[in-house]
Amino acid sequence: MQLSPTMEKYIAHWGEMGTKWGVNRSVAQIHALLFLVNQPLTAEEISETLSLVRSNVSNSLKELQSWGLIKKDQPILGERRDYFIALQDVWEIFRVITEERKKRELDPTLTVLRQCAIEAETDTAIEAATRVKMDQVLEFLEVLLHGYDDFKNLPPSVLLKLLKMGGKIGQLAAMFGKDESA
């Protein structure tokens, strides 16, 4: 498969951004390729197109499948190879990535912070000011995740409207009461 220079640039940049987000470069590049092309691809085609070692492609495909960002396409009669396709809806991609990161990173952190808050109540070696800081981080994360839970199932059209409103939401909230952080 021959990529246009613009597609190559897009895929290369997506790989770079992936590394900054803690995702393997190959995983991010394969995701970008499968998102951009308009047909299912085999692991061999991906390997050849991106000049990646076949074993790296296989491992990356497994990772992308575990995230729910790609899936195997319908099998072709008489064909032994698997074909892969990526989610195509950007809102669904964002939702899947956000939910997976929450599950893999934030939920375990919240569990540990809750345990630490309980243990800190009886830990005489911890100063009161330290307990307050620990409680503030726990409260912040709980509020953040509660807000996420409130918003995650909103239709994309509603989320888009909220995002476009930007700072107007803050102004609206200010109209209904004093800022609690002040």
ChimeraX attribute file (.defattr): number of C-alpha atoms within 10 A of each C-alpha:
attribute: neighborCount
match mode: 1-to-1
recipient: residues
	/A:1	10
	/A:2	9
	/A:3	14
	/A:4	9
	/A:5	9
	/A:6	9
	/A:7	15
	/A:8	17
	/A:9	12
	/A:10	16
	/A:11	25
	/A:12	20
	/A:13	16
	/A:14	21
	/A:15	22
	/A:16	17
	/A:17	16
	/A:18	17
	/A:19	15
	/A:20	11
	/A:21	11
	/A:22	8
	/A:23	14
	/A:24	16
	/A:25	21
	/A:26	24
	/A:27	22
	/A:28	22
	/A:29	24
	/A:30	27
	/A:31	22
	/A:32	20
	/A:33	23
	/A:34	21
	/A:35	21
	/A:36	16
	/A:37	14
	/A:38	11
	/A:39	12
	/A:40	17
	/A:41	21
	/A:42	16
	/A:43	20
	/A:44	16
	/A:45	15
	/A:46	22
	/A:47	18
	/A:48	15
	/A:49	15
	/A:50	19
	/A:51	10
	/A:52	14
	/A:53	13
	/A:54	15
	/A:55	11
	/A:56	14
	/A:57	23
	/A:58	16
	/A:59	13
	/A:60	21
	/A:61	23
	/A:62	15
	/A:63	16
	/A:64	18
	/A:65	15
	/A:66	12
	/A:67	16
	/A:68	15
	/A:69	21
	/A:70	22
	/A:71	19
	/A:72	15
	/A:73	15
	/A:74	11
	/A:75	11
	/A:76	10
	/A:77	6
	/A:78	6
	/A:79	8
	/A:80	8
	/A:81	12
	/A:82	16
	/A:83	19
	/A:84	19
	/A:85	22
	/A:86	26
	/A:87	16
	/A:88	14
	/A:89	10
	/A:90	11
	/A:91	15
	/A:92	13
	/A:93	18
	/A:94	12
	/A:95	15
	/A:96	16
	/A:97	15
	/A:98	14
	/A:99	17
	/A:100	15
	/A:101	13
	/A:102	15
	/A:103	12
	/A:104	11
	/A:105	11
	/A:106	16
	/A:107	15
	/A:108	12
	/A:109	15
	/A:110	17
	/A:111	12
	/A:112	13
	/A:113	18
	/A:114	17
	/A:115	11
	/A:116	16
	/A:117	17
	/A:118	12
	/A:119	12
	/A:120	19
	/A:121	11
	/A:122	9
	/A:123	12
	/A:124	9
	/A:125	7
	/A:126	12
	/A:127	10
	/A:128	12
	/A:129	9
	/A:130	11
	/A:131	15
	/A:132	13
	/A:133	11
	/A:134	17
	/A:135	18
	/A:136	12
	/A:137	13
	/A:138	20
	/A:139	15
	/A:140	12
	/A:141	17
	/A:142	16
	/A:143	12
	/A:144	12
	/A:145	16
	/A:146	11
	/A:147	11
	/A:148	14
	/A:149	12
	/A:150	10
	/A:151	12
	/A:152	13
	/A:153	10
	/A:154	11
	/A:155	10
	/A:156	14
	/A:157	10
	/A:158	11
	/A:159	15
	/A:160	12
	/A:161	10
	/A:162	13
	/A:163	12
	/A:164	11
	/A:165	11
	/A:166	10
	/A:167	11
	/A:168	12
	/A:169	13
	/A:170	11
	/A:171	10
	/A:172	10
	/A:173	12
	/A:174	12
	/A:175	10
	/A:176	8
	/A:177	8
	/A:178	9
	/A:179	10
	/A:180	6
	/A:181	4
	/A:182	4
